[in-house]
Amino acid sequence: MPDVEGIKEAKMFHFDKLQETQGFFLKGSNSLDWGMKNRLSRIFNPASGRTVMLAIDHGYFQGPTTGLERVDINILPLAPYADTLMLTRGILRSVIPPSLSQSIVLRVSGGASILKELSNEEIAVDIEESIRLNVCAMAVQVFIGGEFERQSVINMTKMVDIGNRYGIPTLAVTAVGKDMARDAKYFRLACRICAELGAHYIKTYYVEKDFETVTASCPVPIVMAGGKKIPEIDALTMAYNAVQKGAAGVDMGRNIFQSDAPIAMIKAVRAVVHDNETPKKAFELYKSLKKNK
């Protein structure tokens, strides 16, 4: 039993100062539950409102692509410089140390390889796995305009419903088929559909023309997909343009782990995303770190 004798009378009520009710820093996320916001705050840096996600989930449909042959050797040295890792449960369990403090975004859709129709996906990971693995978000591919468009959209909405039940956000990843036009009109459509149906944030590609219309018309945060490997200065320029035009960060994979100096590259990307560094200065940082590695 607690000792009830000698208890001091409470008197520090601060009547002159009202309790502040803070708004949440992420676009379109203020009405989410505390657990959702807490998880999103581990993905997005509250100081900058942005994220540098390191995407290493390519193997779920591509196999051991260049740079991901040995995740333990090529990726673990990069992990401390990412805000979050986007990966599969197989890699998480077999390679990633549980002591890692970075947040985890778990790939939960799958079902087709590069040898088949990629849009033919299902939900491949149970919500209980996401809870067991303590992830901060679940990533679902959405193929707007693809052969299995409806199925992929329903996959996403199912994960949104289940994730809402347990406080885990859903990341919708807009996939673009080889025959689809990569333009702002398409991405406005794809991102808005995902947001309208409940995705908590969205990963999509950058386009030079009118990308700001994509971010402006999407009511939840957008992170830019890195896409295929391009020269470092071009990748840094793309990341800079994306965040300056409204993206809440980047989710890069090949443009980091396939770089000649991956650690230098991810540090340069962080400078662009979190510090608004210009591409030119970030590239100088990259070259300096590469030289001194």
DAZI-V693030 format. One record per residue. N is the residue number from 1. RES is the residue in one letter. OMEGA is omega in whole degrees, -180 to 180 (999 if undefined). NEAR is the number of other ideal C-beta (glycine too) atoms within 8 Angstrom. D_LAST is the distance of its C-alpha to the last C-alpha in Angstrom with 1 decimal. Layout:
# DAZI-V693030
n={N,N}
res={RES,RES}
omega={OMEGA,OMEGA}
near={NEAR,NEAR}
d_last={D_LAST,D_LAST}
This chain:
# DAZI-V693030
n={1,2,3,4,5,6,7,8,9,10,11,12,13,14,15,16,17,18,19,20,21,22,23,24,25,26,27,28,29,30,31,32,33,34,35,36,37,38,39,40,41,42,43,44,45,46,47,48,49,50,51,52,53,54,55,56,57,58,59,60,61,62,63,64,65,66,67,68,69,70,71,72,73,74,75,76,77,78,79,80,81,82,83,84,85,86,87,88,89,90,91,92,93,94,95,96,97,98,99,100,101,102,103,104,105,106,107,108,109,110,111,112,113,114,115,116,117,118,119,120,121,122,123,124,125,126,127,128,129,130,131,132,133,134,135,136,137,138,139,140,141,142,143,144,145,146,147,148,149,150,151,152,153,154,155,156,157,158,159,160,161,162,163,164,165,166,167,168,169,170,171,172,173,174,175,176,177,178,179,180,181,182,183,184,185,186,187,188,189,190,191,192,193,194,195,196,197,198,199,200,201,202,203,204,205,206,207,208,209,210,211,212,213,214,215,216,217,218,219,220,221,222,223,224,225,226,227,228,229,230,231,232,233,234,235,236,237,238,239,240,241,242,243,244,245,246,247,248,249,250,251,252,253,254,255,256,257,258,259,260,261,262,263,264,265,266,267,268,269,270,271,272,273,274,275,276,277,278,279,280,281,282,283,284,285,286,287,288,289,290,291,292,293}
res={M,P,D,V,E,G,I,K,E,A,K,M,F,H,F,D,K,L,Q,E,T,Q,G,F,F,L,K,G,S,N,S,L,D,W,G,M,K,N,R,L,S,R,I,F,N,P,A,S,G,R,T,V,M,L,A,I,D,H,G,Y,F,Q,G,P,T,T,G,L,E,R,V,D,I,N,I,L,P,L,A,P,Y,A,D,T,L,M,L,T,R,G,I,L,R,S,V,I,P,P,S,L,S,Q,S,I,V,L,R,V,S,G,G,A,S,I,L,K,E,L,S,N,E,E,I,A,V,D,I,E,E,S,I,R,L,N,V,C,A,M,A,V,Q,V,F,I,G,G,E,F,E,R,Q,S,V,I,N,M,T,K,M,V,D,I,G,N,R,Y,G,I,P,T,L,A,V,T,A,V,G,K,D,M,A,R,D,A,K,Y,F,R,L,A,C,R,I,C,A,E,L,G,A,H,Y,I,K,T,Y,Y,V,E,K,D,F,E,T,V,T,A,S,C,P,V,P,I,V,M,A,G,G,K,K,I,P,E,I,D,A,L,T,M,A,Y,N,A,V,Q,K,G,A,A,G,V,D,M,G,R,N,I,F,Q,S,D,A,P,I,A,M,I,K,A,V,R,A,V,V,H,D,N,E,T,P,K,K,A,F,E,L,Y,K,S,L,K,K,N,K}
omega={176,179,-176,179,176,179,180,-180,179,-179,-178,-176,178,-179,-176,-176,180,175,-179,173,-173,171,-179,-170,-176,180,174,-173,-172,-176,-179,177,-177,-178,177,-179,179,179,178,178,176,176,-180,179,-178,-179,-179,-175,-175,-179,166,177,176,-177,178,-177,-174,-176,-177,174,-179,-173,-176,-179,-177,-179,179,178,179,-179,-179,-178,-172,-171,-176,177,-180,-171,-179,-176,177,172,-180,174,175,-172,179,-180,180,178,-180,-177,-172,-171,-171,-180,180,179,180,-178,180,179,-177,169,-171,174,-177,175,180,176,180,178,178,179,-176,177,-172,-177,-179,-178,172,170,-172,-177,-179,179,179,176,179,178,180,-176,173,-176,-179,176,179,-176,180,178,179,-174,178,-177,180,-178,-179,-179,-175,-179,-178,177,179,174,-178,-177,176,-180,175,-180,-178,180,177,-180,-175,175,180,-178,176,174,175,-179,-177,-180,-179,178,-175,-178,-177,178,177,179,-176,-180,179,-177,172,179,-175,-177,-178,177,-179,-180,-180,-178,166,178,-176,166,-167,174,-179,-176,177,171,-175,-176,172,178,180,177,177,-179,-178,-176,177,-174,177,-176,174,170,-177,174,-178,179,-175,-179,175,179,-174,-179,179,179,179,177,179,179,180,-179,-178,-178,178,179,169,177,180,178,-177,171,-175,176,-175,180,173,-173,173,177,176,179,-173,-180,177,-178,-178,176,178,177,178,179,179,-173,-173,-175,-179,178,179,178,-179,-179,178,178,175,176,179,-178,179,179,178,-179,-174,-177,999}
near={2,3,5,4,4,4,5,4,4,5,4,4,5,5,4,3,5,3,4,4,4,4,5,8,7,12,7,8,13,6,3,10,6,6,8,14,12,8,14,16,9,8,14,14,9,7,5,8,9,12,14,16,16,17,11,14,12,11,12,8,9,8,6,5,9,6,9,13,6,6,10,7,6,13,13,11,8,14,12,6,9,12,11,16,14,14,12,10,10,6,13,12,8,5,9,12,5,4,4,8,3,10,12,13,16,17,13,13,14,11,7,10,7,7,3,7,7,13,14,10,15,8,9,8,11,5,12,6,11,15,9,6,11,5,11,12,17,16,15,15,11,15,14,12,8,12,7,11,11,6,11,17,12,8,15,16,10,9,15,13,9,9,15,9,7,9,10,15,14,15,14,13,12,14,12,7,10,3,3,9,5,8,9,11,7,13,15,12,9,13,15,10,11,13,14,6,10,11,13,14,15,16,13,14,10,12,11,5,6,8,16,8,9,16,11,7,8,12,5,12,12,15,15,16,13,13,8,4,6,8,5,12,8,8,14,15,9,11,16,13,11,12,16,7,9,11,14,14,15,16,14,16,13,14,13,14,13,9,11,4,10,13,11,15,14,15,12,16,16,11,12,16,14,11,8,6,11,7,12,6,9,15,12,8,13,15,9,9,13,10,6,5,7}
d_last={60.3,58.6,60.4,62.2,63.6,62.1,60.1,59.3,60.5,57.8,58.0,54.6,55.1,53.8,56.5,55.2,51.9,51.8,49.2,46.6,46.1,42.7,41.9,38.9,35.9,35.5,37.7,40.7,39.9,42.1,44.9,42.8,43.3,41.4,39.5,38.4,37.2,35.4,33.5,32.7,31.5,28.8,27.8,28.0,26.7,30.0,28.5,27.5,29.7,26.9,24.7,21.4,22.6,20.5,23.0,22.8,26.6,26.9,28.1,31.3,32.7,30.3,29.4,26.0,24.6,21.4,18.4,20.8,22.0,20.5,20.0,19.3,16.2,15.0,16.3,16.5,12.8,13.4,16.8,16.2,15.1,18.3,21.7,23.4,23.1,25.7,26.7,29.7,31.5,30.8,27.1,27.4,29.8,28.3,24.5,23.7,24.3,27.2,25.4,23.1,24.1,23.2,26.4,27.4,29.1,31.0,32.1,35.9,37.3,37.4,39.8,39.1,36.6,35.6,38.7,41.0,41.8,38.8,40.9,43.1,41.3,42.7,41.5,39.8,38.9,41.4,41.1,41.5,38.2,36.5,38.3,37.4,33.7,33.7,32.2,32.1,33.2,34.5,33.5,36.4,36.3,39.1,40.4,42.5,44.5,43.6,46.2,45.9,45.3,47.9,46.7,43.1,44.4,46.5,43.6,41.8,44.9,45.6,42.1,42.7,46.0,44.8,41.7,43.9,46.0,43.2,41.0,38.1,37.1,37.1,34.5,36.1,34.0,35.7,35.6,36.6,38.5,38.1,41.4,40.8,40.2,36.9,38.4,38.9,42.4,41.3,38.5,41.0,43.3,40.9,39.2,42.6,44.2,41.5,41.8,45.6,45.7,43.6,39.9,38.0,35.1,34.3,31.5,32.2,30.9,30.4,32.9,32.9,36.7,38.1,35.3,36.5,39.8,38.1,36.5,39.6,42.0,40.1,41.2,38.2,34.4,32.7,29.1,27.8,27.0,23.9,25.8,24.8,21.5,21.6,19.2,16.6,18.7,21.7,20.5,19.5,22.9,24.7,23.3,24.3,27.7,28.4,27.9,29.7,32.5,32.9,30.5,29.5,25.9,24.3,24.1,21.3,20.5,19.9,18.3,15.5,15.4,16.2,13.6,11.2,8.3,10.5,8.8,8.1,11.7,13.4,12.4,13.8,16.8,17.4,17.7,20.2,22.2,22.4,22.2,23.9,21.2,22.2,20.5,19.9,18.2,16.2,15.1,14.1,12.0,10.4,9.9,8.6,5.9,5.3,5.8,3.8,0.0}
